[in-house]
Every structure is written in C-alpha cells, then in structure tokens.
Amino acid sequence: MGKSLITVGFSSHRMEVIPFAKKLMENHDVVIIEEPPNPKFITMLSKKISIDEYLSEVESGFPEFSRRMYKLLQWFYLRGKEILQIEPYMEQLVRIHHMFFEGKEPSDVLKIPVMREIYKAERKATGALLRFYESSMGNSFQKVSEAVRNFARADAERFRLRDTMRAKAIAEVLSESRRVYVEAGTVHTYLEKTLRQTAGKRWQIKSEFLLEPVVKKLTGEKQVISPGDILTEHFILRRKTNEKLETLQAARALVYIQLLEKEEMTPSRSEKTPHVKDEIRAVELVNKLSLSQCEEIYKKIRFRGRNQALEIMQGYLNSSPPS
C-alpha cells in the first residue's frame, strides 16, 4: 500500500482562489486551514451560528474571501469532510495578546518557553517594520530601501519559526490512510520543507500552486513572485549574502507596493482572476527597473494613489531608455 498523501496548497487569501481550492479539497479527506483554533468554528461550520456572526468575533484582513471560504468549508463539513484549524504560532500570539490585556508584563511571557520564541520574533519584526515606517517619511531612498531589507530579514525568521511550529503540529494530528489538504500562504514554502522532515517518511508530500494554471498561461511560471517575496524567501532559506540582489529587490519592492491594488477585488464572469493579473502587471513593470530607476520613480509616486502611480510609471517607462 502506498503512502498517505499531504498536499500543501499555496495561495493568497483572494476570492479568485476559491474555485481552485475547491477542486483540490474535494479530493482530500481532511482540510487544514491556516488559522488559529476558535471555539465557535465548528458551531459555524454546522450552521448553528451564521458566518457573519462568526466573522464579527474574529479578525479577518480579507472579509469577503473569508465569508466565501467559510461557505465552501460549511458545504464540505456537512458532507462529512474533516476541517481543522492549525496555526500554533498565531494561536500562541493571541494568548500573548490576552496576557498583556490582562495586565501581564513581557517578563511573564518570557518565562513560558513556547511564547518566548514567538515574542522575540514578533518584537524583532515589529521593530523592523516601525523603523521602515519611520524611514519612509524621510527623503533618503537608501535608508528606506535598507529598512525594507532589514524587515524582510526579521520577517523571514518569523516565517521559519511559524512554519516549523505548524509542520510539527500537523504531523502530530495525522492518522494513517488519509488524504490531507493543507492551506498555506504563498510565502510559507518553508512549511513544505519542514513537513518533509517531520512526516516525509510516512507520508507522500506534494505542493500545488493553486493559481498555476492561470499564471502559467500568462507568464510561463508556476506563480507570481513579487520583489518582496523574492527577498523574504532569500532570507528564509538563509542563502549567502548577495548585496546586489538584496538591494535591487528591496528597491523594486518599494515601487511594486505603490502599483498594487490593496482592496479585495471581486471576480466576475469576464474577469475571473483580477488580483493575479494585477500582480503580474506590477511585477512585469518593476522588473524593468534598474536600482537608480527605482529611486527616481519611487520619488515620483510615493505619495500618489495607485491609479496615478500606474499612470506615472507607464509614462516614465515609455520615455526612459531600457535599463
């Protein structure tokens, strides 16, 4: 008898992903989503409370995506599929926040081993993010670009810890002869590597990029990788320092984020994958820029709205010689 199967599905929290997730989930017995456990989750899946009531009590950066995904998960759950929330890093982070809310001090958190590592990782990443915000208000492109690199480095360590904890937690709940689908964000590639280390002897492990059929048709690649993701993954894998790559990707990341649509876009009959096409356009534009061009265009668009930034960018590229 062959090994049981774990499929890690890499995707973003976008509405357009849901039809692709549905196809994969259908072929698995267990679905593990990327969320900390909530005591009302099963109550919502069994329709004893509404999705809107459940969403009113949880934080969601993508409410319409969550609403539609929970509707799909309800459908699967009521037909006998097992649905699990496994995200121990975020689960412990919620507990840390509750401790602070109750008046506890950082020294109380540091006494608890599992919380200590998370607290240190969060403090480091949050500090780096604050320094990025501070530097972005100044006029030095070099300083803000360096702040992007420093944040990506700290964020990468947070990703490594988070993915390691999640892989171990998933391995602990696995039972034989089952097909398990694991939801994972696009930057959580270290999760697959750690799962192979913890469960690879007993389980066949494969990865799927959910939007690959769309992306491959448009670009020939498996997935859209933004400059920021390239930089973060470089640090996650602890590759040798590459000053040229790190500096260029940090600079491109500053421009990329100005060109991207931040709000949730609803798929339509005429446009089924608006976000991925928006991401592809932004990646293709910034990949044309040299380091000096990034600085020049960033100063032109940094305080502009997205549509105006895109217009300025297109005009700049049309009038500039190739880099």
Secondary structure, 3 states (H helix, E strand, C coil): CCCEEEEEEECCCCHHHHHHHHHHHHCCCEEEECCCCCCCHHHHHCCCCCHHHHHCCCCCCCHHHHHHHHHHHHHHHCCCCEEEECCHHHHHHHHHHHHHHCCCCHHHHHCCHHHHHHHHHHHHHHHHHHHHHHHHCCCCHHHHHHHHHHHHHHHHHHHHHHHHHHHHHHHHHCCCCCEEEEEECCCCHHHHHHHHHHHCCCEEEEEEECCHHHHHHHHCCCCCCCHHHHHHHHHHCCCCCCHHHHHHHHHHHHHHHHHCCCCCCCCCCCCCCHHHHHHHHHHHHHCCCCHHHHHHHHHHHCCCCHHHHHHHHHHHHHHCCCC
